[in-house]
Amino acid sequence: MDKIFSYQHRIQYYETDGMRIVHHSNYIRWMEEARTAMMEQLGYGYDRMEHDGISIPVLSVSCDYKEMMHFGQTCRIEVRVTAVSQVRMAVAYEFYDVKTGHLCGTGTTSHCFVGQNGRPVSLKKKLPDIYELFCSTLYTPDEA
C-alpha cells in the first residue's frame, strides 16, 4: 500500500495577489484538494464516507511557507497520513514546484471521525475495514 500520495494543482491567477504570489489561504484549500484525492486513491472517497455516516471535520491546520509560488506554476502536493486512532487522524503535506522540485511549503491537518449527529465516533468499531485501511497507509519517518 502506498504511504505517500501525490496530487498536482496548476496555480490560477485568482489564487494570487497583486504581485502574482499565491495568497497564503490557498495552501489550506490545496490541502483539502490533496486529502480528497488521497481518499479517492484509497478507494474510499468523501461521498462513500458520508454515505457510511462518517465525516472528518478539521480540528486544526497549520502551514509553513518556505518559498513563494506564483501564477502559472504547477504545485505537487505530497500527502501522508501520520497518525490514526479510533477517533482521530492526522495528515501531513509537502508543497513542491513541479518544474524545479523545490519544497515551497509544509502543512498539517488533524481530524476527528464524527457520526451524523456530529459527535465523535470510533471508526474502529463502526467501520473496522476502513479503520484498517487508514492504518495501512500510516507513514512513519523511518520509511523515508
Summary of the structure (lengths in Angstrom):
residues: 144
radius of gyration: 15.9
end to end distance: 14.5
largest distance: 50.1
contacts: 413
relative contact order: 0.22
helix: 30%
strand: 37%
